Amino acid sequence: MNQFNTPMGKVLMVQGTASHVGKSVLVSALCRIFRQDGFRVAPFKAQNMSNNSYVTRDGGEIGRAQAVQAEAAGVEARVEMNPVLLKPEADHIAQVVRMGRPMVSARVRDYFGLKAQLWESVSSSLDTLRSEYDIVVIEGAGSPAEINLKATEIVNMRVALHANSPVLLCGDIDRGGVFAALVGTLELLEPREREVIKGFIINKFRGDASLLTDGLTMLEERTGIPVAGVVHHYRDIHIPEEDSVALDIPLRSEGSSQATVLDIAVVQLPHISNFDDFDPLTRELGVSLRYVSNANELGKPDLVILPGSKTTIPDLAWMNAQGLSRAVQELHKVGTAIVGICGGYQMLGQQLFDPDGIESAFPEMEGLGILPLTTVFAGTKETHRIHGEVVEATGLLKLAGRASLTGYEIHMGRTTG
């Protein structure tokens, strides 16, 4: 029994040997499996570091992966599923979102001083979910064996020990060195931390699984921990990426083997946000979607997308320095389609003002001048669910007349025009 006077739900945690090893997909799969088995299940990740975020029904902000995991579990996403979200703004600075609301923008060293407050939100959120659900599937972050961070971490082993949770340790064989990564992770853990690891998962395997037999046997004999499963590489499971490291991995789109009929260039801003918005485009046959970081890479695409940004004016300054601003303006003059999303939309305007230094040290900057808009940044973050309808079917929306749209907006600035 506990403070809620109800039985605590069971827990299972997925940790990884590194970022981008497939933890989010595994948690999503487990949420769906437990749901199909008739359990009330919820996902949980104590702390995310990502500019890919989602707005809950009550206007709170959480990581996108937890929203998808909640969908897999058949429940409404809520802030308790991701009580701490860190949104990088600049080198060594991130906005700390606590229980869905901005708390402070802090430097790395200052952030460690907030850990006690943040742990209170983490532990109480997990306890709340366990009081309401049969099973909570927990996702770790990065690696539990980062020895320079272990003393103050609030997302991996501290969570597992708090909940007395069994842990599945996942490694990505596609990137190589999976056996060394699994054994090395164990070697750097404390004895009580090793005790909670109950199984290994080899993820993203390609080829004949029988070729793994000797390695799996040696791994089990050396560690005394069983291999819970080998997951084959998948192309049909699409979970939003949390880490921008994913943008450094070449896209393997379903349409890559087809002749390109539509070339889309996304400007890879230094503080790009919600880049998972473009994942569906990579799954369209005949579509080539590429990320560009300078004018030479931009070329002559059919469509240019300026994505969202956590720091709009500094990223616009970066675009100016890279020659991308002028290149986009020139493409617009010859009729190339341009789409701006969130911060990218603000960049398309005439002027951007930040008199109070909300996002940067730039008090103002000229936009690309493509749209008659003005943006002023303010201290209050807007987070809303939105509903809309296409009222004028022209341009890119030519065939979308009266189409209904749903989504959400997250921004610090007010744009008028």
C-alpha positions as CSV (number, residue, x, y, z in Angstrom):
1,M,0.0,0.0,0.0
2,N,1.1,3.6,-0.5
3,Q,0.1,7.2,0.0
4,F,-2.8,6.7,-2.4
5,N,-4.1,3.7,-0.3
6,T,-4.3,1.6,-3.5
7,P,-2.1,-1.3,-4.7
8,M,0.8,-0.1,-6.7
9,G,0.9,-1.1,-10.4
10,K,3.7,-3.3,-11.6
11,V,6.6,-1.8,-13.5
12,L,9.0,-2.8,-16.2
13,M,11.9,-0.6,-17.4
14,V,13.8,-0.5,-20.7
15,Q,17.3,1.0,-20.5
16,G,19.9,1.2,-23.3
17,T,23.6,1.1,-23.9
18,A,23.4,4.5,-25.6
19,S,21.0,6.9,-27.3
20,H,19.1,5.8,-30.4
21,V,19.3,2.1,-29.7
22,G,15.5,1.6,-29.9
23,K,14.2,2.2,-26.3
24,S,11.3,4.3,-27.4
25,V,10.1,1.7,-29.9
26,L,10.4,-1.2,-27.4
27,V,8.4,0.7,-24.8
28,S,5.8,1.5,-27.4
29,A,5.6,-2.2,-28.3
30,L,5.3,-3.3,-24.7
31,C,2.6,-0.8,-24.1
32,R,0.6,-2.1,-27.0
33,I,1.2,-5.8,-26.0
34,F,0.1,-5.2,-22.4
35,R,-3.0,-3.3,-23.6
36,Q,-3.9,-6.1,-26.0
37,D,-3.5,-8.5,-23.0
38,G,-6.2,-6.6,-21.2
39,F,-4.1,-4.5,-18.8
40,R,-4.4,-0.8,-18.1
41,V,-0.9,0.4,-19.0
42,A,0.9,3.7,-19.1
43,P,4.3,4.8,-20.4
44,F,6.8,6.9,-18.3
45,K,10.0,8.7,-18.9
46,A,11.4,10.7,-16.0
47,Q,13.4,13.2,-18.1
48,N,13.7,13.9,-21.8
49,M,16.1,16.1,-23.6
50,S,14.5,17.0,-26.9
51,N,13.0,19.8,-28.9
52,N,10.5,17.4,-30.3
53,S,7.5,18.0,-28.0
54,Y,3.7,17.4,-27.8
55,V,0.9,19.3,-26.1
56,T,-1.4,17.4,-23.8
57,R,-5.1,18.0,-23.6
58,D,-4.7,20.4,-20.6
59,G,-1.9,22.4,-22.5
60,G,1.1,20.7,-20.9
61,E,4.3,20.0,-22.9
62,I,5.9,16.6,-22.9
63,G,8.2,14.6,-25.2
64,R,6.7,13.3,-28.5
65,A,7.7,9.7,-27.8
66,Q,5.6,9.5,-24.7
67,A,2.6,10.8,-26.6
68,V,3.0,8.0,-29.1
69,Q,3.5,5.5,-26.4
70,A,0.3,6.7,-24.7
71,E,-1.5,6.2,-28.0
72,A,-0.1,2.7,-28.2
73,A,-1.4,2.0,-24.7
74,G,-4.8,3.4,-25.6
75,V,-4.7,6.2,-23.0
76,E,-4.6,10.0,-23.1
77,A,-1.1,11.5,-22.9
78,R,-0.5,13.5,-19.6
79,V,2.3,15.4,-18.0
80,E,3.0,12.7,-15.4
81,M,4.2,10.5,-18.3
82,N,7.2,12.9,-18.8
83,P,7.5,15.2,-15.8
84,V,10.8,16.7,-16.9
85,L,11.6,17.9,-20.4
86,L,14.8,19.7,-21.3
87,K,14.7,21.8,-24.4
88,P,18.2,22.9,-25.6
89,E,18.3,26.6,-26.4
90,A,22.0,27.2,-26.9
91,D,25.3,25.6,-26.0
92,H,25.1,24.5,-22.3
93,I,21.7,26.2,-21.9
94,A,18.3,24.5,-21.9
95,Q,14.7,25.4,-21.0
96,V,13.6,23.2,-18.1
97,V,9.9,22.2,-18.5
98,R,8.6,20.7,-15.3
99,M,5.1,19.0,-15.2
100,G,4.4,20.5,-18.6
101,R,5.2,24.1,-17.8
102,P,8.4,26.1,-18.3
103,M,10.3,26.4,-15.1
104,V,13.5,28.2,-16.0
105,S,16.3,28.4,-18.6
106,A,19.4,27.0,-17.0
107,R,23.0,26.4,-17.7
108,V,24.2,22.8,-17.2
109,R,25.9,23.6,-13.9
110,D,22.8,25.5,-12.6
111,Y,20.6,22.6,-13.7
112,F,22.3,20.2,-11.2
113,G,21.1,22.5,-8.4
114,L,17.5,21.8,-9.5
115,K,17.7,18.0,-9.2
116,A,16.1,17.8,-5.8
117,Q,13.0,19.7,-7.0
118,L,12.9,17.7,-10.2
119,W,13.3,14.4,-8.5
120,E,10.2,15.2,-6.4
121,S,8.2,15.6,-9.6
122,V,9.7,12.4,-11.1
123,S,9.0,10.2,-8.1
124,S,5.5,11.6,-7.4
125,S,4.5,11.3,-11.1
126,L,5.6,7.7,-11.2
127,D,3.8,6.9,-8.0
128,T,0.6,8.6,-9.3
129,L,0.7,6.5,-12.5
130,R,1.3,3.3,-10.6
131,S,-1.7,4.1,-8.4
132,E,-3.9,4.3,-11.5
133,Y,-2.6,1.7,-13.9
134,D,-1.9,-2.0,-13.7
135,I,1.5,-1.7,-15.4
136,V,3.8,1.3,-16.1
137,V,6.5,0.7,-18.7
138,I,9.4,3.0,-18.0
139,E,11.9,4.3,-20.6
140,G,15.5,5.3,-19.6
141,A,17.6,7.9,-21.3
142,G,21.0,7.5,-23.0
143,S,23.1,5.0,-21.0
144,P,22.9,4.2,-17.2
145,A,26.7,3.9,-17.2
146,E,27.6,7.5,-17.8
147,I,30.0,7.7,-14.9
148,N,30.3,11.5,-15.0
149,L,26.5,11.9,-14.5
150,K,25.5,8.9,-12.3
151,A,25.7,10.7,-9.0
152,T,23.0,13.2,-10.0
153,E,20.9,11.3,-12.6
154,I,17.2,11.1,-12.2
155,V,16.2,9.0,-15.2
156,N,17.9,5.6,-15.2
157,M,19.0,3.5,-12.2
158,R,17.6,6.0,-9.6
159,V,14.2,5.5,-11.1
160,A,14.6,1.7,-11.3
161,L,15.7,1.4,-7.7
162,H,12.9,3.8,-6.5
163,A,10.3,1.6,-8.2
164,N,12.1,-1.7,-7.6
165,S,11.7,-2.3,-11.3
166,P,13.2,-5.1,-13.3
167,V,15.2,-3.7,-16.2
168,L,15.7,-4.9,-19.8
169,L,19.0,-3.6,-21.2
170,C,18.9,-2.9,-24.9
171,G,21.7,-2.7,-27.4
172,D,21.8,-1.8,-31.1
173,I,23.6,-4.4,-33.1
174,D,23.2,-2.4,-36.3
175,R,25.7,0.1,-35.1
176,G,28.3,-2.6,-34.2
177,G,29.9,-3.5,-30.9
178,V,26.7,-4.6,-29.2
179,F,28.3,-7.3,-27.0
180,A,31.1,-5.0,-25.7
181,A,28.4,-2.3,-25.1
182,L,26.2,-4.6,-23.0
183,V,29.1,-6.1,-21.0
184,G,30.8,-2.7,-20.6
185,T,27.6,-1.2,-19.3
186,L,27.3,-3.9,-16.6
187,E,31.0,-3.4,-15.6
188,L,30.4,0.2,-14.8
189,L,27.3,-0.3,-12.7
190,E,27.1,-0.7,-9.0
191,P,26.3,-4.2,-7.6
192,R,22.7,-3.3,-6.6
193,E,22.2,-1.7,-10.1
194,R,23.4,-4.9,-11.9
195,E,21.0,-6.9,-9.8
196,V,17.9,-5.2,-11.3
197,I,19.0,-6.0,-14.9
198,K,17.0,-9.2,-15.7
199,G,17.5,-9.5,-19.4
200,F,19.2,-8.3,-22.5
201,I,17.6,-7.3,-25.8
202,I,19.6,-7.3,-29.0
203,N,17.9,-4.7,-31.2
204,K,17.9,-4.0,-35.0
205,F,19.4,-7.3,-36.1
206,R,19.7,-8.0,-39.9
207,G,20.3,-11.4,-41.4
208,D,20.3,-15.0,-40.1
209,A,19.7,-15.1,-36.3
210,S,21.4,-18.5,-36.0
211,L,24.7,-16.7,-36.6
212,L,24.2,-15.0,-33.2
213,T,24.0,-18.2,-31.2
214,D,27.7,-18.4,-30.1
215,G,27.7,-14.7,-29.1
216,L,24.4,-15.0,-27.2
217,T,25.6,-18.1,-25.3
218,M,28.9,-16.4,-24.4
219,L,27.1,-13.2,-23.2
220,E,24.8,-15.2,-21.0
221,E,27.6,-17.4,-19.5
222,R,29.8,-14.3,-18.9
223,T,27.1,-12.2,-17.2
224,G,24.6,-14.7,-15.8
225,I,21.8,-12.7,-17.4
226,P,19.6,-14.2,-20.1
227,V,19.0,-12.7,-23.5
228,A,15.3,-11.9,-23.5
229,G,15.1,-11.6,-27.2
230,V,16.5,-10.6,-30.6
231,V,14.5,-7.9,-32.4
232,H,14.9,-7.9,-36.2
233,H,15.5,-4.6,-38.0
234,Y,12.1,-3.0,-38.8
235,R,11.1,-0.5,-41.4
236,D,7.4,-0.3,-40.7
237,I,7.4,1.0,-37.1
238,H,7.6,4.8,-37.0
239,I,8.2,6.3,-33.5
240,P,9.2,10.0,-33.4
241,E,12.9,10.6,-32.9
242,E,13.8,12.4,-29.7
243,D,17.5,13.0,-30.3
244,S,18.8,15.2,-33.2
245,V,21.6,12.5,-33.5
246,A,19.0,10.8,-35.7
247,L,19.4,13.5,-38.3
248,D,23.1,12.5,-38.7
249,I,22.0,9.0,-39.8
250,P,21.2,8.7,-43.5
251,L,17.5,8.4,-44.2
252,R,16.3,5.0,-45.3
253,S,13.0,6.0,-46.8
254,E,10.6,3.5,-48.3
255,G,10.5,5.6,-51.4
256,S,14.3,5.6,-51.9
257,S,14.3,2.9,-54.5
258,Q,11.7,4.8,-56.6
259,A,12.5,7.5,-59.1
260,T,12.3,10.9,-57.4
261,V,9.4,13.0,-58.5
262,L,9.4,15.5,-55.6
263,D,12.6,16.9,-54.1
264,I,12.0,18.4,-50.6
265,A,14.8,20.3,-48.8
266,V,14.4,20.9,-45.0
267,V,16.8,23.5,-43.5
268,Q,18.6,21.8,-40.6
269,L,18.6,24.6,-38.1
270,P,21.0,24.4,-35.2
271,H,18.1,24.3,-32.8
272,I,15.6,22.5,-35.0
273,S,12.4,21.4,-33.2
274,N,9.7,18.8,-34.0
275,F,11.6,17.6,-37.0
276,D,9.6,14.3,-36.7
277,D,6.8,16.3,-38.4
278,F,8.6,15.3,-41.7
279,D,8.8,11.6,-41.1
280,P,5.7,10.8,-43.1
281,L,7.2,12.5,-46.1
282,T,10.1,9.9,-46.0
283,R,7.5,7.2,-46.4
284,E,6.0,8.6,-49.6
285,L,7.0,6.8,-52.8
286,G,8.9,9.1,-55.2
287,V,9.7,11.7,-52.5
288,S,13.3,12.6,-51.7
289,L,13.5,14.4,-48.4
290,R,16.9,15.8,-47.4
291,Y,18.3,18.0,-44.7
292,V,20.5,20.9,-45.8
293,S,22.8,23.2,-43.8
294,N,24.2,25.6,-46.4
295,A,23.3,27.2,-49.7
296,N,25.3,24.8,-51.9
297,E,23.4,21.8,-50.5
298,L,20.0,23.5,-51.1
299,G,20.2,23.4,-54.9
300,K,16.9,23.6,-56.8
301,P,14.3,21.6,-54.8
302,D,10.6,21.5,-55.5
303,L,9.8,22.5,-51.9
304,V,11.7,24.1,-49.1
305,I,10.7,23.7,-45.5
306,L,11.8,26.0,-42.8
307,P,11.1,24.0,-39.6
308,G,10.5,25.0,-36.1
309,S,13.3,26.3,-33.9
310,K,13.8,26.6,-30.1
311,T,15.7,29.9,-30.7
312,T,14.3,31.5,-33.8
313,I,16.4,34.7,-34.1
314,P,19.8,33.0,-33.5
315,D,18.9,30.3,-36.1
316,L,17.9,33.0,-38.6
317,A,21.3,34.7,-38.0
318,W,22.9,31.3,-38.7
319,M,20.8,31.0,-41.9
320,N,22.1,34.4,-43.0
321,A,25.7,33.4,-42.3
322,Q,25.3,30.2,-44.3
323,G,23.8,32.0,-47.3
324,L,20.6,30.1,-46.9
325,S,18.4,33.2,-46.3
326,R,19.3,34.7,-49.7
327,A,19.1,31.3,-51.4
328,V,15.5,30.8,-50.1
329,Q,14.5,34.3,-51.2
330,E,15.9,33.7,-54.7
331,L,14.0,30.4,-54.9
332,H,10.8,32.1,-53.8
333,K,11.2,34.7,-56.6
334,V,11.2,31.9,-59.3
335,G,8.2,30.2,-57.8
336,T,9.6,27.5,-55.6
337,A,7.1,26.4,-52.9
338,I,8.2,27.5,-49.4
339,V,6.6,26.2,-46.1
340,G,7.4,27.7,-42.7
341,I,6.5,25.9,-39.5
342,C,6.4,27.6,-36.2
343,G,9.8,29.4,-35.9
344,G,10.3,28.9,-39.7
345,Y,7.0,30.7,-40.2
346,Q,8.2,33.6,-38.1
347,M,11.4,33.8,-40.1
348,L,9.3,34.3,-43.3
349,G,8.0,37.6,-41.9
350,Q,9.4,41.1,-42.2
351,Q,10.7,41.7,-38.7
352,L,11.3,39.7,-35.5
353,F,11.7,41.5,-32.1
354,D,13.0,40.2,-28.8
355,P,13.3,43.3,-26.6
356,D,13.4,41.4,-23.3
357,G,16.0,38.9,-24.4
358,I,13.5,36.0,-24.1
359,E,15.2,33.8,-26.7
360,S,18.5,35.4,-27.4
361,A,20.7,38.5,-27.1
362,F,19.5,39.8,-30.5
363,P,16.9,42.6,-29.8
364,E,15.6,42.5,-33.4
365,M,16.4,41.1,-36.8
366,E,15.0,41.4,-40.3
367,G,13.1,38.4,-41.5
368,L,13.1,36.9,-45.1
369,G,10.4,39.3,-46.1
370,I,8.3,36.7,-47.9
371,L,5.2,37.1,-45.7
372,P,3.7,40.4,-44.3
373,L,4.3,39.3,-40.7
374,T,5.8,40.8,-37.5
375,T,6.8,38.6,-34.5
376,V,7.4,39.9,-31.0
377,F,8.8,37.4,-28.4
378,A,7.2,37.4,-25.0
379,G,7.8,35.6,-21.7
380,T,4.7,33.5,-21.8
381,K,4.8,30.2,-23.7
382,E,1.7,29.4,-25.8
383,T,0.8,25.7,-25.8
384,H,-2.6,24.8,-27.3
385,R,-4.4,22.1,-29.2
386,I,-5.8,23.6,-32.4
387,H,-8.5,22.8,-34.9
388,G,-8.8,24.3,-38.4
389,E,-10.2,24.1,-41.8
390,V,-8.7,24.9,-45.2
391,V,-10.9,27.8,-46.4
392,E,-9.0,28.8,-49.5
393,A,-7.8,25.9,-51.7
394,T,-4.9,27.5,-53.5
395,G,-1.2,26.8,-54.0
396,L,0.0,23.7,-52.1
397,L,-3.5,23.3,-50.7
398,K,-5.2,23.3,-54.1
399,L,-6.8,19.9,-53.6
400,A,-7.5,20.3,-49.9
401,G,-10.5,22.5,-49.9
402,R,-12.6,22.3,-46.7
403,A,-10.2,19.7,-45.2
404,S,-10.3,19.6,-41.4
405,L,-7.0,19.8,-39.5
406,T,-6.0,19.1,-36.0
407,G,-2.7,19.7,-34.3
408,Y,-1.0,21.9,-31.6
409,E,1.1,25.0,-31.4
410,I,4.1,25.6,-29.1
411,H,5.8,29.0,-29.2
412,M,7.1,32.0,-27.2
413,G,6.3,34.7,-29.8
414,R,3.2,36.5,-31.0
415,T,3.0,36.8,-34.8
416,T,0.7,39.3,-36.4
417,G,0.1,40.5,-40.0
